[in-house]
Each structure stands twice: as structure tokens, then as C-alpha cells.
Amino acid sequence: MSIVELRQYTLRPGARETLIELFEREFVTGQQAVGITLGGRFRDLDDPDRFVWLRAFPDMARRRRALEAFYTGPVWLEHREVANATMVDSDDVLLLRGPCFTPEPGTREVVATVCRPSEAAAFDAYAARHLNAGHALHRTEHAENDYPRLPVRTGEDVRVWFGPAEPPPWPVRRLRLEPVGT
């Protein structure tokens, strides 16, 4: 299990493809070079001004070191102004624990479900019946964000999984996502 960030960016109208092109050209290898594992990167099919992506770290200490290295390093410093100019909000981030999810090559659409279960035992029973390893189940990581330069949402207890499943009896948000770079 890794520390995973599920990052959901709201972009300026019409700027998504600019960010995706920059991200794929510069930020994938730039983050990998400092020890960050990149997971899926997606266009939100229901919002043309949203970009959703995942990245993973072995633990919180290595997360902090990798983020410090990337955000003070040459790739980010060279391209940050162009990247930031595409964004309205980059603070919709869930800090999770689970396997970093990357869709199979050729996948056209992925459904991500964000669920807020009422109690852990009830969710575990639901998951045992309806989810499997292929769903890449994630749970909120409650550790303190030790890299506050990049905010994460706190005070929430969520479960996130990828792929179709029987709807749970708790509030959910479903994201229909088109993979980028596969």
C-alpha cells in the first residue's frame, strides 16, 4: 500500500489540453526522476475544465522529500508559470492509502467512485461483497500533511475505487474519466 494523492484540478475554460500536453511532456518524467510514481491521468468526461490524476509515494516521509525535490527543481521552476496559468483550483486533493491506480492500456473510460461510508464495518462488508483487487480500493490517509505548500482536504473519511460496482448505500460521487497517456 502506498500514500496516494487523488488530485482534481479545475482549469480555466479551454485550458485542459494545454495542461495535459505540458504534463505529459514535462511533468511525468520530471516527477518520476525524483521518486514519484505517477498513476492514471484523466480528462473528466462530465466537465471539460477538469483534469484528474494520481501520484503515489512509499510513505509520508518520502512524499515530503519527493515533493520538495520536484517543486524546487528545474522542471517545475521552468514550467510552473504555464501550468499555473491553466488552473483555477488545484487544492481539491484527497490523501489516500492504497495501490496507485493506472488503467490498462487501451481503456477508454474509467469510473472512479468516492464514497463516504457511515461506518467502517458496514463498508468492509459492502467491499467484501462488491469490490475486488481490480477496483484498487483506497482509504483516507489521516496522517498530517507534512508538505503544507500543497493543501489536501482534511476532516473527511472516504473510500475511493475504480471500475463498476454495485452502488453503495452511502453518498457517492462518481467520476467518469478518460485516460490520458495510455
N, C-alpha and C positions, 0 to 999 in steps of 0.2 A: 504494500500500500504506500502511496506517495501523498505528499501535500500537493493539492491541485487547485489552481485558480481557474474558475469559470468566469471569464471576462466578457461583458456585454456592453459594447460601445454604441452610443447614439452619435450619429455623424451628421454633418451638415448636408442638406439636400444635394444629392448628386455626387457626393464625395466618396462613396463607398469603393468604387473601382480604383480610384486614386490610392486610397489606403491599402487595398488588397494588393495592388501591383507593387507598392513600396514594401509592404510587409513580406511578401513572397520573395522579392528580390534582395532585400537587405536584412530584415529583422529575423527571419527564420535562422539563417546561418549565424547571424550576429549573436542571437541568444544561445544557440547550441554551442557556440565557441566558449561561452562562459559557464557551461554545465547545465543549462536549462533544457528540459525535454519539452518539445512542442507536441501538443496533441492536435485534435481537429481544429480546423479554421473554417468558418461558415458564413455564408450570406443568410440572413434571416428572411425566409420566403414571405413572411407576412408584413415585413417592414423594410422598404428599400433603403432606409437610412440606418440600418443596424448591422454591425459586424460582431460575431460571437466567436470566441476562441478559448482554448485551454492550454495551460502550460503546467509542468509538474517539476517537483523537486523531491529529493530523497527525504528531507526533513526540514524543519523550520530554520535551523542554523545555516544550512546550505542554501536555503531560499534567500535569506538575507544577504549572504555573501555573493550569490549569483546576481541578484537584483542590483546590488551596489556596483558590481563589476560591469553589468550591462549599461545601467543608466549613467555611469560616469565614464564609460568607454567611448571609443571613437565612432562606432556605428550609430549609436543613439545621438551622440553630440552632433554628428554630421547631418542627420536626417530628422531630428526631432521637430524642427520648425514646420517642415512639410507635413509630418504626421499629425502634430497638434493642430494644424490649421484645418484638418478634416474633421476634427472631433468637437462635439458639443458637450458630451459627458463620457468620461472613461472610468468613473468611480462605481459602476454597477458590477461589483466583483464579489463572488462567493468564494470563501476559503474553505476547501473541502479536503477530505481524506478518502482516497480510493485509487483505483487504477486509472492512469491517464487514458482517455478515450481517443482513438483515431479510427475513423471509419475505414472499412475495406475499400481498396481501390475500385473505382467504377460506381460507387454508391452515389445515387442521385439525390436522395433525401434522407435525412435522419430526423427522428422526433426525439427531442430531449424533454423530459418531464421534471419539473421542480415541484416537490411536494412538501407540505408542512404537516406531518402527522401529529395527531393529538397525543400519542404516547408511543414510546419505543417498542414495547412488547407487541402492541397491535400492528405496528408497521412491520416488525420482524415476521409476524405470522402472514401478513399480506405478501411480503417479499418471498417467503418460502414457497408460497403457492403460485406466484405470478412472475417472479423475476429469476433469471439465471445469470451465469458468469458473463454471457454476451451482453447483458444490459449495462455492465460496468457501473455498478451501484456506488454512489458517493454519499458521504455523510458530512455534515458540517464539522469543520475543524475548529474547536473552540479556543485554541491557543491564541495568545495575544499577537496581533500583527506587529512584528518587530521591524517592519520596514514601513513606517507611517507615511513616508513620501507618497506611497501608493495606497490609498484607503481601500478597505474591504468592508462589506456590510457585516454588522455585528448584531447581536441580540436576536438572532434567528436560529432555528434548528430545522434544517431542511434535509431532504434526501433528493438526489438527482440521479436519473438513469437515462440511458439512450436506447431507443428502439421501442416498438409497440408492446403494450402490456394492458391487461385489464385495468380500467380506471380505478384508482384507489378511492376510498370513501372520504378523503380529506381534500382540502383546497389544493388545486394544482395550477400550474402554469405550464402550458405545452408550447414548445418552440419547434416550428418546422424549419429545418435548416438544410441548406445546400452546401455540401463540402466544397472547399477551395483547395487547390493544390493536390488533388488526388487523381 
